[in-house]
């Protein structure tokens, strides 16, 4: 049974009046605007501004969604790291199409990225893994991500066994762990506006390698 009045959700509203998007002021490259919005989120100290919702496709065509953390942005697109044998890893191996969403609600900003996922070079994975806190390194070896486990105790026991295995020595990057890049062919910027007449400007990658901007109805 719901523990709050049924009108509570219907009455939740935000007035979006912080900014606007105009075609004439959009940069030629969408990543330029993305970096500006990410910087804005960092400057306003939003919680985990690099969090992105990543959607992949299962073998039967069903969507699958989870949150990952953006760890780089470059020639390989939007970069993140994970277990290759996880559910997302298996789905990416079977179908590289994916979509990611960044929501910076306090700034009335949302970015939707569509494209294909590629594996990052092994050197990139090893370099990033070496920079992680030791506890995170142990966790990557201890957890068979997305697999069923008997309980929390079993997971903690695996972590203890892993810690004993490596002792005080360096912890190498696991062979089943590494990085991906979401290479975009479409990036949509959403700016909240009054009366739900939001700005939605979408970049589409042309065959020439340039980006075309078009406005979508909110």
C-alpha positions, -999 to 999 in steps of 0.1 A, spaced: 0 0 0 12 35 -8 24 54 23 19 88 8 -12 106 -6 -20 97 -42 -18 134 -53 18 136 -41 34 124 -74 9 142 -96 16 175 -78 54 173 -81 65 200 -105 96 220 -113 97 253 -131 125 253 -156 138 289 -161 176 287 -159 186 289 -196 177 282 -232 192 266 -263 194 285 -296 205 270 -329 227 300 -338 247 296 -306 253 259 -308 290 249 -314 299 229 -345 310 199 -324 286 185 -298 313 174 -274 322 211 -269 287 218 -254 288 185 -235 321 195 -219 307 229 -210 276 213 -193 298 188 -175 320 216 -162 289 234 -151 277 204 -132 312 201 -115 312 238 -106 278 235 -90 291 204 -70 263 181 -82 265 146 -68 284 123 -92 281 145 -123 298 118 -144 270 92 -137 253 80 -169 224 56 -175 236 31 -200 211 11 -220 221 -21 -239 201 -47 -257 197 -84 -246 198 -114 -269 160 -114 -271 158 -77 -279 148 -65 -245 164 -33 -231 187 -34 -201 196 -4 -181 221 5 -154 243 33 -141 280 36 -150 305 63 -144 321 83 -173 359 81 -169 371 97 -201 359 115 -232 380 114 -264 385 97 -297 369 65 -284 338 85 -273 323 83 -238 346 60 -219 337 37 -189 352 6 -173 335 -26 -161 336 -64 -160 335 -79 -195 316 -109 -182 289 -88 -166 254 -86 -181 263 -54 -199 295 -69 -211 278 -100 -226 251 -78 -242 277 -54 -257 296 -84 -272 264 -96 -289 251 -62 -300 273 -30 -298 244 -6 -301 238 14 -270 223 46 -255 234 67 -225 217 95 -206 232 121 -184 208 140 -162 219 171 -143 184 179 -129 195 208 -107 208 226 -137 178 216 -159 202 198 -183 199 163 -199 221 148 -227 211 116 -246 239 98 -265 233 71 -291 260 51 -308 281 19 -309 304 6 -282 340 -3 -288 365 -19 -265 393 4 -253 429 -8 -257 442 -30 -230 468 -4 -220 440 21 -212 423 -5 -189 456 -13 -171 464 24 -167 430 32 -152 429 1 -130 463 11 -115 448 45 -105 419 29 -86 418 26 -48 432 -7 -36 397 -17 -23 382 -12 -57 409 -33 -73 402 -61 -49 365 -58 -56 371 -62 -93 388 -96 -87 363 -107 -60 330 -101 -77 317 -122 -106 295 -93 -116 258 -100 -125 262 -137 -114 239 -151 -86 257 -155 -53 245 -172 -21 246 -141 1 266 -111 14 287 -134 35 299 -153 4 308 -121 -13 328 -109 17 346 -142 19 356 -140 -17 370 -105 -10 390 -118 20 404 -146 -1 414 -122 -28 431 -99 -3 451 -129 11 460 -139 -25 477 -106 -33 489 -97 2 507 -64 2 518 -67 -34 505 -49 -65 471 -60 -79 471 -64 -117 442 -56 -139 420 -87 -142 418 -102 -177 380 -100 -176 379 -63 -167 385 -33 -190 372 -3 -208 346 6 -234 339 37 -254 304 47 -266 311 63 -300 282 86 -308 263 91 -340 236 111 -323 237 135 -293 206 153 -280 208 182 -256 177 189 -235 172 222 -217 143 227 -194 120 256 -203 88 271 -188 54 256 -195 71 223 -206 81 239 -239 116 226 -235 145 230 -259 156 198 -276 185 202 -301 199 170 -317 232 166 -334 233 139 -361 266 127 -376 267 130 -414 286 107 -437 311 136 -443 320 135 -406 303 168 -398 274 173 -374 239 185 -384 218 202 -358 180 200 -357 153 210 -333 128 185 -319 94 192 -304 94 188 -266 
